[in-house]
Amino acid sequence: MAVFVDREKCIGCESCVAVCPVGALSMVDGKAMVDGEQCISCGACINECPVEAISREAVVREVKNNEGSDLWVMAELENGEPLGVTYELLGVTAELAKKAGEKCCAVLIAAEAADIPQKLIAAGADKVYVITDSRYAEYNTDLYTDAFCQLAEAYKPNAVLFGATADGRDFAPRVAARLHTGLCADCTALDIETENKIVEWTRPALGGNILATILCDEHRPQMGTVRPKVFKAAAADASRTGEVINFTVKDVKESPVELLHKEAVETSGSIKIEDAEVICSGGRGMGCLDNFKMLEELASLFENGAIAGSRAVVDEGWIGHGQQVGQSGKTVTPKIYFACGISGAIQHISGMNASDIIIAINKDANAPIFKIAQYGIVGDVKEILPKLIAKIKAYKEA
């Protein structure tokens, strides 16, 4: 979609020019004019225009290279089992494929397949491409890239989705470069234009201040990485049937890298925030790093609790980036989300608003966080948290 200015309606107030984040609007003969090359269709000008002279119009796009069919999901494994993001991607990809009249396919690269193809089919895959070799027991950038690219060149997918995990963010760019195509990283929403089967990749842009929808209409395959926890995995259907295609890689190369030792990386807290059922999250209102000890104590009272925070506290160095929630951090969907001293900027809310229960503590009664919270406490977190912790401890001891 492109932005269009109705010059007959435009009153030349210049409000749109002032809010455009990329300088795509200018005044020509007293009327607003859009530079189509610079415009990113963020919609800021549409919301600002007082006379509704700005709107979006559909753009007819000619796909220069439409060679490719089906939507692929790269299955990522951990300890021999698919990661949760794999199931999440299969669920949304199955919906997009159905909408476009294509098939949802999974790609499995592993030492052995075992029953994983059946699990992927139950999660939504119509086909599973399987590449097995003892050398694929652990993720290896060079070996996996070579194997995947041979498969892609043989079967030519229309689009490929990867999880925006540590391995996915390493793997996807290498594959995109090898296949001479583009890559939209860290997506938070997906859709597909059915006529030309163009995937609409939506991701945070300009430091998380806007959401941009990106199209790849000239090259195939279209590619993107998608954040974990953005989509919910569909319920597994053991009755589903699908096709399993075994693929043999030609001239498997020896990797110049040898894995000598592997161990789990320890982070603050033993639970990743994206896997936690209870998240105790703090913002600038926590005051200082020492006050995060209260959040650690609160999180320790729950079996599967973790601490997190807003971008502001990451910038302060109070927590690591791996614990950041929001558009420029991680998307989480815990059962309970404690938002302590967090005002509720849209960049943060977009990363946690799908939580089952949100409990907000903030001394500003008008803080935006209260609009999405099921429970709210107005007051100073430094006074309320100790009382809340004491209450929970007393309940557990009773």
N, C-alpha and C positions, 0 to 999 in steps of 0.2 A: 504494500500500500504506500502511496506517495501523498505528500501534503500539497493541497491545492488552495490558492487564495482567490476568492471571488472579488475581483477588483471593483465591481459595481457596489458591493456591500461595504467594502473597506472604507473606513473613515480617516485613515492616515494617522491614527493615534500613536503608533510606534510601540505599543505595549508588547506586541509579539517579538519585535526586534530585541527588546530589552531582555526577554526571558530565554531566547534561543541559546542553548548551551554550546552550539558549534558555529555560531555566526552565519547560519545559512539564510537568514532573512535580512533584507535591506529595503530601503525606500527608493522607489523609482517613480518619478512624476507624482510624488505625494501619496503613492499607494505601496503596500507591502508586496515584495516579490521574493519568491523562493528560489534558491540555488539548488537545483536537483542533485548536483554532484556532491554537495556538502551535507544536505539534509539527511538525517538518520531516522526520520519519522517517529520521533519520541513522543510527539503530541503535546509538548509543553505550550506551544503557541496556540493550539486549538482551545485548550482550557483557559488561556489568558484573554483571548479575543472577546471584547465586550459586545460585539454585534454579530457573532457567529459567522464571520466571513471566511473562516479557515476550516477546512475539513480534509478528510482523507478520500482519495479516489483510487480505484483499482487500476493497477498497471498491467497491461498485457505483456507478458514476458515470453520471449522466444528462447527456448532451451537450445543452446548451440550444440551440446553433446548430450543426447538423451539415451546413450547406450548404457544399459544397466537396468536390472529389475530386482525387486524384493528388498526388504529392509533387514539388515543384519544387526545382531547384538553380539559383542564380544563377551564370552563367558569368562569371568575372572574367578579363579579358585583360591581358596585359603585352607590349608590343611586338608586338601583333597575334596573340598565341597565348594559349590558356587557361593560367592559372596551375596549378601542381601541385595546389593545394587543390581546384580545380574537379573534377579527375579523382578525387581522393580522396573528395569528397562524392558524386559520381555512383556510385562503387562501393558505398558504404554505403547510399545512398538506393535504389539498385536492389534491394538485399536487403530493406530495409524495405518497399518498395512491393510486392514479390513476396509478402512475409509478410502484408500487409494486403489483397492482391488489388487493388492500384491500379497506376498507371503511374508510372514515373520520367520526369520531364520536365526539360529544361534551358531556361533563358531566356538568349538572347544579344542584347545591345544593343551595336551597333557601327556603325562607318561603313560597313562592308561585311562580308558573311558569309563569302565565299570558301569554303574547304573546312572551316571550323570546325564546321558542323552535323554533317558526317560523322564528324569526330573525336569529337564529343560522343556520337553514337550508338554508335560503336565502344567508348566508355568505359562505356556502360550506359544511355544515355537511350533511352526509347521514343518520345518526342516532343521536338522542339526548336522553341520559339517564338522567332522571329527578328524583331527590330526594327532596321531599318537607316536611317541618315540621316547625312549628312556632319557634322552637329552632334554626333553621338555618337562622334566619333573619339577623344576623351579623356573620362575619367570626369568628370561634372559632376553634383553632388548634385541640383540642381533639375530638370535635364532628365531624368536617369535615373529619379528618383523619379516624375515625372509619367508617363513612358512605362511604367514597371513597374506603377504603380497602375492605369492604364487597362487594361493587359493582365490584371491580377489581377481587376479588376471584371468583365471580359468572360468570363473562363474559370474563375474562382473555384477556386483551389487549396485543398486540404486543409491543406497545410503547405509552408513555404518554408525552404530552408537557404541560408545565406550563409557564406562563408569569414570567419573572424575576423581579417581583414587590416586594414590602415589604411583602405582604401576600404570594405570590408565593414562595419567598425564605424561608419563614417560613414553609409553607405547604409541599412542594415537598420533602425536606429531611426527614420529619417525615413519609411520605408515603413510601419513598424508604426503610427506615429502617424497617418499618412494613412488607413490602413485600419481604424483603431480596434480594434487587436488588441494582444496582448502580445508580448514578445520575451524569450527566454532567451539571455543572452549568454555567449560564451566556453565553449561546451560541450566536454566531453572524452569523452562516451559517449552513445550513442543506442539507443533501442529503440522498439517500437510495440506498443500494446495493440490487438489485432486486432478485437475486437468493435465498439468505437466508433471505431477508427482514431485513437487518441490517441497522439501522439508522447511518449515519455518522454525528456526532455532532462536530462542529468546534467552538473553543473558544480561547480567548487570553491566553497565557501561559508565564511563566517566566517574570512576571511583565509587560506583554503586548508587549514584544519584538518579539514574534513569535506567529503564529497561529497553534494550535495543533488540529488534527482531532482524535476524540476518538470513539472507538467502544465498544459495550457491547455485546459480542458474546456468553456469557455463561449463562446469566440470563434473565428472562422475568418477568415483562415488562421492556423494555428499557425506561429510563426516562431522561428528561433534562428540564432545564429552559432556556427560550429564551428572550433576551432583547427586550423591546418595541422599535418600530420604525425601527427595522432591516429589516422587510418585510412590504410591502404595502398591505393593506387590499384589497381584490378583491371587485369589484362592487357588491352590493347586487342584487340578482336575485329572485324577489318575485314569479316567476313561478316555482322555484325548489320545489320538494316534497321530503319528507323524513319520516323516522319512528321515532315516539316518544315512548320511553319505560319508563314506570313509575316503579321505584324500591322502595321497602319498606325495610327500615333498621330494622333488628331484634334487640330487646333489646337495644333501644337507651339509652345511659348512660347519667346521669346528669353530666354536666361539673363542675369540681372543681373551675372554674373561673366564676365569675359573672360580666357582663359588667354594670358598674354603670353610666358611662357618656362617650360621644363620641363627639369630636370636631375636626375640621380640624387643622392640624399642620401648623403653619405659618413658612414659610421659607423666605429667602432673596428674596423679590419680591413675588407678589401674584400668579404668574404663574409658573408652572413647566416648565423647559426648554424643556422637551419632548413634551409639548403641545403648546409651543410658536410658533407664525408665524414669528416673527422677533427675532433673537438672536444676542446680542452684546457681543462678546466673547473676552477676553483679555488673553495675554500671559505674559511671563516674561518681554517682551519689554515695558509693561505698566509702569515699573519702581518701583512702590510702591502701597500700598493699597489705599492711598488717590486718586490716579489717576483713580481708578475704579469708583469714583463718576461721572466722565465724561461718562463712559459706562452706569451708572444708568440713567443719564440725557438723553443720546441718546435713551435708551430703553423706557423711559417714553414718548417719542414723538410718539410712535406707540401704537395702541390700544391693541395689543397682543404681547408686547415685554418683553424680559427677558434678564438678564445678565448671562454669563457663563464664562468658562475659561479652560485653559489647565491644565495638571497634575502639571506642574511646579508651577503655582500660588496656586493650592490647597495645595501642599507641603509647600509653604511659609505661608499658613494660610490666604491668602487674600480673598478667597471664600471657601464655604463648599464643601464637596465631592459630595453633591447632585447636584451641578452646574458644575461638571466636564464633559467635552466632550472628548470621545476617547475610546480606547480599554479597559482601566481600569476604565472608567467612563460611560457615557450614550451615546447612539446613537440618533442623532436628525436629523430631516428632515424639517427645517423651509422653509418658502418662501424666506427669506433673512437671510444670515449669515454674520455678520461683524466679520472678523478675525483681531483683532487689536494687533499688537506686537506679533503675533504668527508666528513662523518660518515655521511650517508645517511639523513636524515630522510625520512619517507614523502612529504612534499610535494615534495621534490626528486626522489626515485626515480620518482615517477609521471610525471615529464617526460622521463626518459631511459632507462627500463628496457627499451625496445624496441630499444636500440642493438645492433648485431651483436656487437661485442666491447667489454667494459667492463674497463678497467684501473684499479685503485684503488691509491692511495698514501696511507697514513694511519698515524700513529704508534700509534694505538689498535687493537690486534689484535682487539678485540671490536666495532669499529665496524660498524653495520648494512650499510654499503656493500659489505663483503666477502661478504655473503650472496648478492649478485646479480652480483658481478664474476667474470669468467672468470679473470682474473689479478690477484693482490694482492701488494703490497709493503708490509711493515710497517716504518715508519721515518719520519724527518723529511723532508718534501717539500723543504725547503731544502737538504738534503744529497743527496737522491736525484735530484732533477731535473737538476742540473748533470751528474751521471754519466750519466743517461739520454740527455741531449742530446748529450754527447760520444760515446756509443756509437752513436747514430743517425748523427751526422755521419761517424764513422769508417766505418760500413757504407756510406754513400752515396759516400764518396770511394774506397772499395776497388774 
